[in-house]
Amino acid sequence: MGLLSTNVGQVLCDETGPPTETEPSAIDEPAVSEDNEIPNGEPPVVEEEDTDTWVDATHRAIEESLDAAVLALDRFFATQQYLSDTTESFVRVRPVIEYDTDDKSDTDLKFSAKLDLPGTKRRLKLLIDSDSNNATDDSGVDVDDSDGNGAVAIERESKRPRDKWRVRPTVGVKSSLPPDPFVQLRATRYYSLSERWLARLQGTARYLLDDKGDLRAELDLNHQMDPDWIFRARTDVRWRDSKDRTDASQSFTFAQRLTSTKNVAYSLGILGNNEQGWDVERYRYLIVHRQLIYRDWLFLELRPEVSMRNKEDGWQPGGSVQVRLEAFFGRGRLKKIRDRLHP
């Protein structure tokens, strides 16, 4: 999680190409409503009197620096926050090998993509995911919330800036048996709380034909401690009609930049639910070590974890190790592949 300053964002550009080759920062999007777009795609020029003082300019620069650092953090780790918020296309392929203390090993291959639909001026996105929760939820770097079913969906993109409410309706179907259609409405907004604190608030309402209702509220508080460290406190509350319960989690994550291509995150999480009255279900400590190992698209990720689980016969310790090899192709890389296939 380490792209922790504007310097870090620049380093990534140096290592992996300019932003147009991967993902442009959402803070660079023009704050122009879709109704005011003009044919050539350029925002209308509005001349305003410049009344900013040097204090205002300095404060705004610091806020944008923090926003860029948080965006770079999520971009490097390819978190669900970033994959959900980005307006750009991507394809991700991720083989996973896991071993836990119960002497169980498992392998899996996960795939996800967000692609522009032709003829929609990039307003409609096709979402494909081997895990329906990745396609419809934002679990983040410190939570694994999988139900084993894939999903295909169409999402209407929002062109609004990150400091305004971005509302995105989605329709899709889970690839379960039988298939389970769903509709979803998601609203996301970033708040600058101070020069060093940035908040992300997201609410999601979803209705599935078989699993019925699903409501979720998420809050991320990001603090830039120094150029190489970011602290994140994440609160997640979710009600599911299919399980007739509410799940809640709280995590505290410290992300450190080691080098321009290597980052690590340390996360402590608490998970609980109200199935039999509010109770803690699990404590976990997770380390995520992620490294860029080939060009700008191939990553290796190690995820050791220790936990304490509240089972019927009392608290029991546990642990696991995951190894992930991830190929992540952003818009620039996809364009290069397309040009080679169709010169």
RAHUBEL-V471268 format. One record per pair of residues at least 4 apart in sequence whose ideal C-beta (glycine too) atoms are under 7 Angstrom apart, sorted by the first residue. I is the first residue (numbers start at 1). J is the second residue. D is the distance in whole Angstrom. If there is no record, write none. Layout:
i=I j=J d=D
i=I j=J d=D
//
This chain:
i=1 j=73 d=5
i=1 j=76 d=7
i=1 j=77 d=5
i=1 j=141 d=7
i=1 j=230 d=7
i=1 j=255 d=3
i=1 j=263 d=5
i=1 j=265 d=4
i=2 j=8 d=7
i=2 j=73 d=7
i=2 j=76 d=6
i=2 j=228 d=7
i=2 j=255 d=6
i=2 j=256 d=6
i=2 j=257 d=3
i=2 j=258 d=6
i=2 j=263 d=3
i=3 j=8 d=4
i=3 j=9 d=6
i=3 j=12 d=6
i=3 j=69 d=7
i=3 j=72 d=3
i=3 j=73 d=5
i=3 j=75 d=7
i=3 j=76 d=5
i=3 j=257 d=7
i=4 j=8 d=5
i=4 j=69 d=5
i=4 j=73 d=6
i=4 j=224 d=7
i=4 j=227 d=6
i=4 j=228 d=5
i=4 j=229 d=6
i=4 j=230 d=5
i=4 j=255 d=7
i=4 j=257 d=5
i=5 j=65 d=7
i=5 j=69 d=5
i=5 j=227 d=4
i=6 j=10 d=6
i=6 j=65 d=5
i=6 j=68 d=5
i=6 j=69 d=7
i=7 j=11 d=6
i=7 j=227 d=6
i=8 j=12 d=7
i=8 j=69 d=7
i=8 j=72 d=5
i=8 j=257 d=6
i=9 j=13 d=7
i=9 j=68 d=5
i=9 j=72 d=4
i=10 j=14 d=6
i=11 j=15 d=6
i=11 j=260 d=4
i=12 j=16 d=6
i=12 j=72 d=6
i=12 j=76 d=7
i=12 j=260 d=7
i=13 j=17 d=7
i=13 j=18 d=5
i=13 j=19 d=6
i=15 j=260 d=5
i=15 j=261 d=6
i=16 j=22 d=6
i=16 j=296 d=3
i=17 j=21 d=3
i=17 j=22 d=6
i=17 j=296 d=6
i=17 j=332 d=6
i=19 j=23 d=7
i=19 j=24 d=4
i=19 j=25 d=6
i=20 j=24 d=6
i=20 j=332 d=6
i=21 j=332 d=3
i=22 j=296 d=6
i=22 j=330 d=4
i=22 j=332 d=5
i=23 j=75 d=6
i=23 j=86 d=6
i=23 j=88 d=5
i=23 j=330 d=5
i=23 j=331 d=7
i=24 j=28 d=6
i=24 j=88 d=7
i=25 j=68 d=6
i=25 j=71 d=5
i=26 j=71 d=7
i=26 j=85 d=6
i=26 j=86 d=7
i=26 j=87 d=7
i=26 j=162 d=5
i=27 j=64 d=6
i=27 j=67 d=5
i=27 j=68 d=6
i=27 j=71 d=7
i=27 j=162 d=6
i=29 j=87 d=7
i=29 j=159 d=7
i=29 j=161 d=6
i=30 j=43 d=4
i=31 j=161 d=4
i=32 j=36 d=5
i=32 j=37 d=7
i=32 j=43 d=4
i=34 j=159 d=6
i=36 j=44 d=6
i=38 j=42 d=6
i=38 j=44 d=6
i=52 j=56 d=4
i=52 j=57 d=5
i=54 j=58 d=6
i=55 j=59 d=6
i=56 j=60 d=6
i=57 j=61 d=6
i=58 j=62 d=7
i=59 j=63 d=7
i=59 j=195 d=7
i=60 j=64 d=6
i=61 j=65 d=6
i=62 j=66 d=7
i=62 j=195 d=5
i=63 j=67 d=6
i=63 j=192 d=5
i=63 j=195 d=7
i=64 j=68 d=6
i=65 j=69 d=6
i=66 j=70 d=6
i=66 j=196 d=6
i=66 j=198 d=5
i=66 j=224 d=5
i=67 j=71 d=6
i=67 j=162 d=7
i=67 j=190 d=7
i=67 j=198 d=6
i=68 j=72 d=6
i=69 j=73 d=6
i=69 j=224 d=6
i=69 j=230 d=6
i=70 j=74 d=7
i=70 j=198 d=6
i=70 j=222 d=5
i=70 j=230 d=7
i=71 j=75 d=6
i=72 j=76 d=6
i=73 j=77 d=7
i=73 j=230 d=6
i=73 j=255 d=6
i=74 j=79 d=4
i=74 j=81 d=5
i=74 j=82 d=4
i=75 j=82 d=5
i=76 j=263 d=6
i=76 j=290 d=7
i=77 j=141 d=5
i=77 j=290 d=6
i=78 j=82 d=6
i=78 j=83 d=6
i=78 j=92 d=7
i=78 j=328 d=6
i=79 j=140 d=6
i=79 j=141 d=5
i=80 j=84 d=6
i=80 j=134 d=7
i=80 j=137 d=7
i=80 j=138 d=4
i=80 j=139 d=5
i=80 j=140 d=6
i=81 j=85 d=6
i=81 j=138 d=6
i=81 j=140 d=6
i=81 j=200 d=7
i=81 j=220 d=7
i=82 j=86 d=6
i=83 j=114 d=7
i=84 j=138 d=5
i=85 j=188 d=6
i=87 j=157 d=6
i=88 j=330 d=7
i=88 j=331 d=4
i=89 j=114 d=6
i=89 j=115 d=5
i=89 j=116 d=6
i=89 j=331 d=5
i=89 j=334 d=6
i=90 j=113 d=7
i=90 j=114 d=6
i=90 j=328 d=7
i=90 j=329 d=6
i=90 j=330 d=5
i=91 j=113 d=5
i=91 j=329 d=5
i=91 j=334 d=7
i=92 j=112 d=5
i=92 j=326 d=7
i=92 j=328 d=5
i=93 j=111 d=5
i=93 j=327 d=5
i=94 j=110 d=5
i=94 j=324 d=6
i=94 j=326 d=4
i=95 j=109 d=5
i=95 j=325 d=5
i=96 j=107 d=7
i=96 j=108 d=5
i=96 j=110 d=6
i=96 j=322 d=6
i=96 j=324 d=5
i=97 j=107 d=5
i=97 j=322 d=7
i=97 j=323 d=5
i=98 j=105 d=7
i=98 j=106 d=5
i=98 j=320 d=6
i=98 j=322 d=5
i=99 j=105 d=5
i=99 j=320 d=7
i=99 j=321 d=5
i=100 j=104 d=5
i=100 j=318 d=7
i=100 j=319 d=7
i=100 j=320 d=4
i=101 j=318 d=5
i=101 j=319 d=5
i=101 j=320 d=7
i=110 j=130 d=5
i=110 j=131 d=6
i=111 j=130 d=5
i=112 j=128 d=7
i=112 j=129 d=4
i=112 j=130 d=7
i=112 j=134 d=6
i=112 j=135 d=7
i=113 j=128 d=5
i=114 j=125 d=5
i=114 j=127 d=6
i=115 j=125 d=7
i=115 j=126 d=5
i=116 j=122 d=5
i=116 j=125 d=7
i=117 j=124 d=4
i=117 j=125 d=7
i=117 j=126 d=6
i=120 j=124 d=4
i=122 j=157 d=7
i=123 j=156 d=6
i=123 j=157 d=5
i=124 j=154 d=6
i=124 j=156 d=6
i=125 j=155 d=5
i=125 j=157 d=6
i=126 j=154 d=6
i=127 j=135 d=5
i=127 j=153 d=4
i=127 j=155 d=6
i=127 j=172 d=7
i=128 j=152 d=5
i=129 j=134 d=5
i=129 j=135 d=3
i=129 j=150 d=6
i=129 j=151 d=5
i=130 j=150 d=5
i=131 j=146 d=5
i=131 j=150 d=7
i=132 j=136 d=6
i=132 j=147 d=6
i=132 j=149 d=5
i=132 j=150 d=6
i=132 j=151 d=4
i=132 j=174 d=5
i=133 j=137 d=5
i=133 j=139 d=7
i=133 j=145 d=5
i=133 j=146 d=6
i=133 j=147 d=6
i=135 j=151 d=4
i=135 j=153 d=6
i=136 j=151 d=6
i=136 j=184 d=6
i=136 j=206 d=6
i=137 j=145 d=6
i=137 j=216 d=7
i=138 j=202 d=6
i=138 j=218 d=6
i=139 j=143 d=4
i=139 j=144 d=7
i=139 j=145 d=5
i=140 j=234 d=6
i=141 j=253 d=7
i=141 j=265 d=6
i=141 j=288 d=6
i=142 j=234 d=7
i=142 j=251 d=5
i=142 j=253 d=6
i=142 j=267 d=4
i=142 j=269 d=6
i=142 j=286 d=6
i=143 j=236 d=7
i=143 j=249 d=6
i=149 j=174 d=5
i=149 j=175 d=6
i=149 j=176 d=4
i=150 j=175 d=4
i=151 j=172 d=6
i=151 j=173 d=7
i=151 j=174 d=5
i=151 j=175 d=6
i=152 j=172 d=6
i=152 j=173 d=6
i=153 j=170 d=5
i=153 j=171 d=6
i=153 j=172 d=3
i=154 j=170 d=7
i=154 j=171 d=6
i=154 j=172 d=7
i=155 j=168 d=6
i=155 j=170 d=4
i=156 j=168 d=6
i=156 j=169 d=5
i=157 j=168 d=7
i=158 j=166 d=4
i=158 j=167 d=6
i=158 j=168 d=5
i=160 j=164 d=4
i=160 j=166 d=5
i=162 j=190 d=4
i=163 j=190 d=6
i=164 j=189 d=7
i=165 j=187 d=5
i=165 j=189 d=5
i=166 j=187 d=7
i=166 j=188 d=5
i=166 j=189 d=7
i=167 j=185 d=7
i=167 j=187 d=5
i=168 j=186 d=5
i=169 j=185 d=5
i=170 j=184 d=4
i=170 j=186 d=7
i=171 j=183 d=5
i=172 j=182 d=6
i=173 j=179 d=5
i=173 j=180 d=7
i=173 j=181 d=5
i=173 j=182 d=7
i=174 j=179 d=7
i=174 j=180 d=4
i=174 j=182 d=7
i=174 j=208 d=7
i=175 j=179 d=6
i=176 j=180 d=5
i=180 j=208 d=5
i=180 j=209 d=6
i=180 j=210 d=5
i=180 j=211 d=6
i=181 j=209 d=5
i=182 j=206 d=6
i=182 j=207 d=6
i=182 j=208 d=4
i=183 j=207 d=6
i=184 j=204 d=7
i=184 j=205 d=7
i=184 j=206 d=4
i=185 j=205 d=5
i=186 j=202 d=7
i=186 j=204 d=5
i=187 j=202 d=7
i=187 j=203 d=5
i=188 j=202 d=5
i=189 j=201 d=5
i=190 j=198 d=6
i=190 j=199 d=7
i=190 j=200 d=5
i=191 j=199 d=4
i=191 j=201 d=7
i=192 j=198 d=6
i=193 j=197 d=4
i=193 j=198 d=7
i=193 j=199 d=6
i=196 j=223 d=6
i=196 j=224 d=5
i=197 j=221 d=7
i=197 j=223 d=5
i=198 j=222 d=5
i=199 j=219 d=7
i=199 j=220 d=7
i=199 j=221 d=5
i=200 j=220 d=4
i=201 j=219 d=6
i=202 j=218 d=5
i=203 j=217 d=5
i=204 j=216 d=4
i=205 j=215 d=6
i=206 j=214 d=4
i=207 j=212 d=7
i=207 j=213 d=6
i=208 j=212 d=6
i=208 j=214 d=7
i=211 j=241 d=7
i=211 j=242 d=4
i=212 j=241 d=4
i=212 j=242 d=6
i=213 j=241 d=4
i=214 j=240 d=5
i=214 j=241 d=7
i=215 j=239 d=5
i=216 j=238 d=4
i=217 j=237 d=5
i=218 j=236 d=5
i=219 j=235 d=5
i=220 j=232 d=6
i=220 j=234 d=5
i=221 j=232 d=7
i=221 j=233 d=4
i=222 j=230 d=6
i=222 j=232 d=5
i=223 j=230 d=7
i=223 j=231 d=4
i=224 j=230 d=6
i=225 j=229 d=4
i=225 j=230 d=7
i=225 j=231 d=6
i=228 j=256 d=6
i=228 j=257 d=4
i=229 j=254 d=7
i=229 j=255 d=7
i=229 j=256 d=6
i=230 j=255 d=5
i=231 j=254 d=6
i=232 j=253 d=5
i=232 j=255 d=7
i=233 j=252 d=5
i=234 j=251 d=5
i=235 j=250 d=6
i=236 j=248 d=7
i=236 j=249 d=5
i=237 j=246 d=7
i=237 j=248 d=5
i=238 j=246 d=7
i=238 j=247 d=5
i=239 j=246 d=5
i=240 j=245 d=7
i=245 j=273 d=5
i=245 j=274 d=6
i=245 j=275 d=5
i=246 j=273 d=6
i=246 j=274 d=5
i=247 j=273 d=5
i=248 j=272 d=6
i=248 j=273 d=7
i=249 j=269 d=6
i=249 j=270 d=7
i=249 j=271 d=5
i=250 j=269 d=7
i=250 j=270 d=5
i=251 j=267 d=6
i=251 j=268 d=7
i=251 j=269 d=4
i=252 j=268 d=5
i=253 j=265 d=6
i=253 j=266 d=7
i=253 j=267 d=4
i=254 j=265 d=7
i=254 j=266 d=5
i=255 j=263 d=7
i=255 j=265 d=5
i=256 j=263 d=7
i=256 j=264 d=5
i=257 j=263 d=6
i=258 j=262 d=4
i=258 j=263 d=6
i=258 j=264 d=6
i=261 j=291 d=6
i=261 j=292 d=4
i=262 j=291 d=5
i=263 j=290 d=6
i=264 j=287 d=7
i=264 j=288 d=7
i=264 j=289 d=5
i=265 j=288 d=4
i=266 j=287 d=6
i=267 j=286 d=5
i=268 j=285 d=5
i=269 j=284 d=5
i=269 j=286 d=7
i=270 j=280 d=6
i=270 j=283 d=6
i=271 j=281 d=5
i=271 j=282 d=5
i=272 j=278 d=6
i=272 j=279 d=6
i=272 j=280 d=5
i=272 j=281 d=5
i=273 j=281 d=6
i=274 j=278 d=5
i=279 j=310 d=7
i=280 j=310 d=6
i=281 j=310 d=5
i=282 j=307 d=6
i=282 j=308 d=7
i=282 j=309 d=5
i=282 j=310 d=7
i=283 j=307 d=6
i=283 j=308 d=5
i=284 j=305 d=6
i=284 j=307 d=4
i=285 j=305 d=7
i=285 j=306 d=5
i=286 j=303 d=6
i=286 j=305 d=5
i=287 j=304 d=5
i=288 j=301 d=7
i=288 j=303 d=5
i=289 j=301 d=7
i=289 j=302 d=5
i=290 j=299 d=6
i=290 j=301 d=5
i=291 j=299 d=7
i=291 j=300 d=5
i=292 j=299 d=6
i=293 j=298 d=6
i=293 j=299 d=7
i=293 j=300 d=5
i=294 j=298 d=4
i=296 j=333 d=7
i=297 j=327 d=6
i=297 j=328 d=6
i=297 j=329 d=6
i=297 j=333 d=5
i=298 j=327 d=6
i=299 j=326 d=5
i=299 j=328 d=6
i=300 j=325 d=6
i=301 j=324 d=4
i=301 j=326 d=6
i=302 j=323 d=6
i=303 j=322 d=4
i=303 j=324 d=7
i=304 j=321 d=5
i=305 j=319 d=6
i=305 j=320 d=5
i=306 j=319 d=5
i=307 j=318 d=5
i=307 j=319 d=7
i=308 j=315 d=5
i=308 j=317 d=6
i=309 j=316 d=5
i=309 j=318 d=6
i=310 j=315 d=6
i=311 j=316 d=5
i=329 j=333 d=4
i=329 j=334 d=5
i=330 j=334 d=7
i=331 j=335 d=6
i=332 j=336 d=7
i=333 j=337 d=7
i=334 j=338 d=6
i=335 j=339 d=6
i=336 j=340 d=7
i=337 j=341 d=6
i=338 j=342 d=6
i=339 j=343 d=6
//
